Amino acid sequence: MGNKGAPTPSLLDLLDLQDVGSDYFRSRHTEPNLSGALFGGQVLAQALRACLFTVADRPVHSLHGYFIRPGAEAEPVVYQVERTRDGRNFTTRRVIALQNRKAIFHMEASFHDGGEGISHSRAAPVVPGPDDVSAEDPFERAMHDEFEPNGEVLKLLPLVERRMIPLDVGRREAEGEARRLLWMRAREQGLSDDALRACGLAYLSDFWLGGVAKILHPDAVRQKLTSVDHAMWFHQSTDPSQWLLYDMESDWAGSARSLARGRIFDRAGQLVASVAQEVYLFPGQMHEVPRRGDLIA
């Protein structure tokens, strides 16, 4: 795992966990990362996949996770699932992600098969479609130029295809609004059932969200961040290999942390998921990456 030069695994590969018995599951593949640390979306998706192996016929409706330690990309992750409750209407699971027998992440997930009730949904913002906007974003380009003096673009999350929607950054700063909208989809066509699609959506939900607060703070573009927690609510099933609109904003930042909220819409404008995440902003710089041996210390 984590060998340089090895082909990048697909999203299906990442979700292919090995059942090692007694509700323990081990990752077979990992996505290469420039820092040597695991992408949080991968851990979310694999943890949810491990839970779903123990749940019969109920889709996930929410998850709440905490990132305890940075995971090392070169090491397999073991997911220990606890069958907390199998109720008449809801199923609850708790999962702990372990590397070298140390917890790096834990999550509670709840599953519900729906029912009759009231219904309403927020409308999607009116924005250009994915075919009408560029794949390059000026804010992201500024980061690339800062850390790649030779002009080489950083290869970030090759499993995610994205199209950034231009925003009037000066106007946003004047209004004090930290917001970013983008189109995204997974480069994977094999997510054939609702369980795999939910895991794929969890993977995508961690993309760009934590960094939205930096839009109001250009001096923080060099500042490294890491996710502290991540919560997600699944409103309806969707195919993450199709274009999805991610509307992200940060209402607050302070005490070396920032809070971001996200809404994910499908191409038809239906709200398919809501997300919230808090991140920790390191006092150091983004290029000051910890050594691999330090990641799970």
Phi, psi and omega per residue, in radians:
M1 nan 2.496 3.047
G2 1.299 0.315 -3.133
N3 -1.332 2.360 3.086
K4 -1.186 2.460 3.131
G5 1.527 -0.229 3.111
A6 -1.271 2.587 3.135
P7 -1.106 2.528 3.114
T8 -1.185 2.217 3.129
P9 -1.188 2.705 3.061
S10 -1.385 2.982 3.079
L11 -1.116 -0.634 3.071
L12 -1.085 -0.678 3.082
D13 -1.048 -0.778 -3.125
L14 -1.081 -0.553 -3.092
L15 -1.547 0.006 -3.135
D16 -1.538 1.523 -3.113
L17 -1.590 2.600 3.094
Q18 -1.599 2.195 3.081
D19 -1.410 1.941 -3.111
V20 -1.801 0.191 3.036
G21 1.678 2.691 3.092
S22 0.998 0.644 3.124
D23 1.116 0.541 2.959
Y24 -1.888 2.398 -3.125
F25 -2.349 2.439 -3.085
R26 -2.070 2.403 3.088
S27 -1.207 2.463 3.083
R28 -1.705 -0.471 -3.057
H29 -2.390 2.803 3.037
T30 -2.502 2.710 -3.133
E31 -1.563 2.220 3.119
P32 -1.036 2.500 -3.118
N33 -2.372 2.458 -3.097
L34 -1.026 -0.583 -3.072
S35 -1.490 -0.223 -3.032
G36 1.478 -0.049 3.116
A37 -1.699 2.705 3.112
L38 -1.236 2.455 2.971
F39 -1.240 2.271 -3.089
G40 -1.025 -0.617 3.117
G41 -1.085 -0.559 3.084
Q42 -1.153 -0.763 3.138
V43 -1.128 -0.736 3.084
L44 -1.003 -0.865 -3.072
A45 -1.128 -0.750 -3.133
Q46 -1.216 -0.650 3.097
A47 -1.113 -0.730 3.095
L48 -1.135 -0.716 3.121
R49 -1.052 -0.736 3.119
A50 -1.063 -0.751 3.107
C51 -1.077 -0.762 -3.067
L52 -1.126 -0.444 3.061
F53 -1.123 -0.333 -3.092
T54 -1.868 0.061 -3.086
V55 -2.015 2.260 -3.119
A56 -1.768 2.060 2.893
D57 1.103 0.474 3.032
R58 -2.289 2.176 3.115
P59 -1.349 2.711 3.076
V60 -1.228 2.474 3.029
H61 -2.091 -0.321 3.082
S62 -2.804 2.713 3.014
L63 -2.570 2.603 3.131
H64 -2.414 2.046 -3.060
G65 -2.249 2.690 3.059
Y66 -2.166 2.281 3.057
F67 -1.568 2.007 -3.003
I68 -1.631 -0.791 3.079
R69 -2.369 2.651 2.989
P70 -1.140 2.368 3.085
G71 -1.531 2.622 3.113
A72 -1.589 2.212 -3.096
E73 -1.092 -0.480 -3.053
A74 -1.448 -0.089 -3.066
E75 -1.963 2.496 3.040
P76 -1.184 2.727 3.112
V77 -1.976 2.335 3.069
V78 -1.836 2.270 -3.127
Y79 -1.917 2.071 3.126
Q80 -1.794 2.007 -3.075
V81 -1.741 2.319 3.042
E82 -1.909 2.169 3.140
R83 -1.437 1.458 -3.005
T84 -1.115 -0.832 -3.101
R85 -2.794 2.411 2.970
D86 -2.072 1.635 -3.077
G87 -1.686 -3.126 -3.132
R88 -1.170 -0.640 -3.089
N89 -1.980 -0.502 -3.071
F90 -2.266 2.580 3.010
T91 -2.078 2.384 -3.101
T92 -2.169 2.402 3.098
R93 -2.328 2.596 2.996
R94 -2.127 2.424 -3.123
V95 -2.358 2.415 3.063
I96 -2.034 2.260 3.070
A97 -1.685 2.257 -3.039
L98 -2.164 2.448 2.915
Q99 -2.282 2.259 -3.068
N100 0.892 0.670 3.098
R101 1.172 0.247 3.064
K102 -1.937 2.407 3.140
A103 -1.253 2.232 3.046
I104 -1.923 -0.250 -3.051
F105 -2.871 2.517 2.935
H106 -2.440 2.698 -2.993
M107 -2.637 2.494 2.928
E108 -1.860 2.398 3.116
A109 -2.345 2.511 -3.119
S110 -2.178 2.529 -3.031
F111 -2.258 2.399 -3.059
H112 -2.641 2.411 -3.079
D113 -1.674 0.286 3.010
G114 1.471 -3.100 -3.132
G115 3.001 3.117 -3.139
E116 -1.381 2.530 3.114
G117 3.051 -3.052 3.126
I118 -1.175 2.807 -3.084
S119 -2.615 2.313 2.937
H120 -2.747 2.882 -3.095
S121 -2.706 2.459 3.078
R122 -1.203 2.468 3.121
A123 -1.375 2.595 3.092
A124 -1.256 2.545 3.054
P125 -1.142 2.662 3.120
V126 -1.493 1.973 -3.083
V127 -2.446 2.844 3.034
P128 -1.079 2.614 3.118
G129 -1.283 2.958 -3.089
P130 -1.101 -0.440 3.117
D131 -1.398 -0.143 -3.058
D132 -1.879 0.063 -3.137
V133 -2.231 2.846 -3.055
S134 -1.511 2.711 3.044
A135 -1.351 -0.224 -3.104
E136 -1.746 2.422 -3.141
D137 -2.066 2.268 -3.099
P138 -1.006 -0.670 -3.139
F139 -1.142 -0.761 3.111
E140 -1.167 -0.672 3.107
R141 -1.073 -0.656 3.107
A142 -1.059 -0.689 3.092
M143 -1.155 -0.772 3.137
H144 -1.040 -0.796 -3.124
D145 -1.114 -0.572 -3.120
E146 -1.178 -0.677 -3.003
F147 -1.857 -0.148 3.114
E148 -2.182 1.406 -3.045
P149 -1.077 -0.386 3.128
N150 -1.447 0.017 3.087
G151 1.528 0.039 3.131
E152 -1.313 2.276 -3.121
V153 -1.372 2.330 3.104
L154 -1.079 2.401 3.122
K155 -1.573 1.537 -3.104
L156 -1.733 2.168 3.048
L157 0.830 1.273 -3.116
P158 -1.118 -0.248 -3.136
L159 -1.453 -0.088 -3.115
V160 -1.959 2.175 2.986
E161 -1.729 2.344 -3.077
R162 -2.423 2.719 3.052
R163 -2.342 1.998 -3.080
M164 -1.422 2.365 3.115
I165 -1.632 2.108 -3.072
P166 -1.088 2.448 3.068
L167 -2.220 2.660 3.055
D168 -1.382 1.595 -3.013
V169 -1.065 -0.737 3.133
G170 -1.032 -0.744 3.130
R171 -1.158 -0.688 3.134
R172 -1.086 -0.752 3.132
E173 -1.103 -0.716 -3.139
A174 -1.107 -0.639 -3.132
E175 -1.470 -0.121 -3.107
G176 1.213 0.568 -3.086
E177 -1.947 2.034 3.057
A178 -1.684 1.749 -3.060
R179 -2.481 2.537 3.075
R180 -2.531 2.373 3.041
L181 -2.116 2.426 3.087
L182 -2.631 2.699 2.963
W183 -1.640 2.438 3.139
M184 -2.540 2.718 2.999
R185 -2.782 2.719 3.109
A186 -1.449 2.456 3.067
R187 -1.445 1.183 -3.071
E188 -2.742 2.206 -3.108
Q189 -1.842 0.017 -2.993
G190 -1.790 0.319 -3.138
L191 -1.481 1.470 -2.859
S192 -1.577 -0.236 -3.139
D193 -2.256 2.922 -3.036
D194 -1.116 -0.582 3.140
A195 -1.127 -0.830 3.112
L196 -1.117 -0.670 -3.134
R197 -1.158 -0.673 3.087
A198 -1.104 -0.711 3.109
C199 -1.144 -0.697 3.095
G200 -1.108 -0.666 3.110
L201 -1.181 -0.679 3.073
A202 -1.066 -0.716 3.099
Y203 -1.024 -0.858 -3.111
L204 -1.140 -0.525 -3.003
S205 -1.120 -0.329 -3.115
D206 -1.576 -0.066 -3.067
F207 -1.360 2.105 2.999
W208 1.295 -0.288 -2.960
L209 -1.034 -0.847 -3.063
G210 -1.114 -0.461 -3.081
G211 -1.493 -0.013 -3.043
V212 -1.138 -0.490 3.135
A213 -1.114 -0.446 -3.079
K214 -1.188 -0.286 -3.115
I215 -1.028 -0.585 3.121
L216 -1.498 -0.070 -3.026
H217 -2.350 1.372 -3.092
P218 -0.985 -0.530 3.141
D219 -1.208 -0.274 -3.117
A220 -1.592 0.069 -3.094
V221 -1.063 -0.494 3.130
R222 -1.479 -0.126 -3.006
Q223 -1.431 2.243 3.134
K224 -1.325 2.542 3.094
L225 -2.338 2.776 3.067
T226 -2.506 2.552 -3.132
S227 -1.235 2.394 3.034
V228 -1.685 -0.845 3.096
D229 -2.553 2.919 -3.080
H230 -2.665 2.212 3.097
A231 -2.177 2.540 -3.069
M232 -2.601 2.440 3.090
W233 -2.147 2.198 -3.102
F234 -1.705 2.058 -3.066
H235 -1.643 -0.640 3.073
Q236 -2.753 2.733 -3.114
S237 -1.214 2.502 3.081
T238 -2.614 2.812 -3.130
D239 -1.671 1.928 -3.091
P240 -1.232 -0.118 3.051
S241 -1.477 -0.058 3.020
Q242 -1.737 2.751 -3.099
W243 -1.063 2.308 3.090
L244 -2.224 2.473 3.121
L245 -1.659 2.161 3.122
Y246 -1.894 2.001 3.127
D247 -1.844 1.943 -3.010
M248 -2.119 2.512 3.059
E249 -2.677 2.686 3.094
S250 -2.060 2.122 -3.128
D251 -1.569 -0.296 -3.021
W252 -2.720 2.520 2.955
A253 -2.560 2.462 3.141
G254 3.002 2.873 3.093
S255 0.953 0.620 3.136
A256 1.144 0.360 3.079
R257 -2.318 2.810 2.978
S258 -2.488 2.649 -3.128
L259 -2.008 2.318 3.133
A260 -2.232 2.581 3.059
R261 -2.136 2.560 3.124
G262 -2.420 2.586 3.029
R263 -2.211 2.310 -3.112
I264 -1.959 2.173 -3.134
F265 -2.028 2.593 3.030
D266 -1.473 3.131 -3.058
R267 -1.119 -0.459 3.131
A268 -1.427 -0.057 3.116
G269 1.610 0.132 3.124
Q270 -1.454 2.368 3.080
L271 -1.295 2.049 -3.071
V272 -1.847 -0.371 3.139
A273 -2.814 2.674 3.013
S274 -2.154 2.536 -3.017
V275 -2.401 2.583 2.985
A276 -2.444 2.512 -3.089
Q277 -2.646 2.417 2.976
E278 -1.943 2.436 3.131
V279 -2.175 2.728 3.051
Y280 -1.806 2.265 3.137
L281 -1.718 1.949 -3.115
F282 -1.149 2.541 3.055
P283 -1.234 -0.346 3.138
G284 -1.432 -2.932 -3.075
Q285 -1.813 2.785 -3.051
M286 -1.084 -0.575 -3.087
H287 -1.402 -0.116 3.107
E288 -1.514 1.422 -3.028
V289 -1.580 2.456 3.111
P290 -1.159 2.669 3.049
R291 -1.183 2.675 -3.102
R292 -0.986 -0.688 -3.109
G293 -1.160 -0.351 -3.139
D294 -1.494 -0.224 -2.939
L295 -1.162 -0.629 -3.090
I296 -2.038 0.427 3.111
A297 -1.294 nan nan
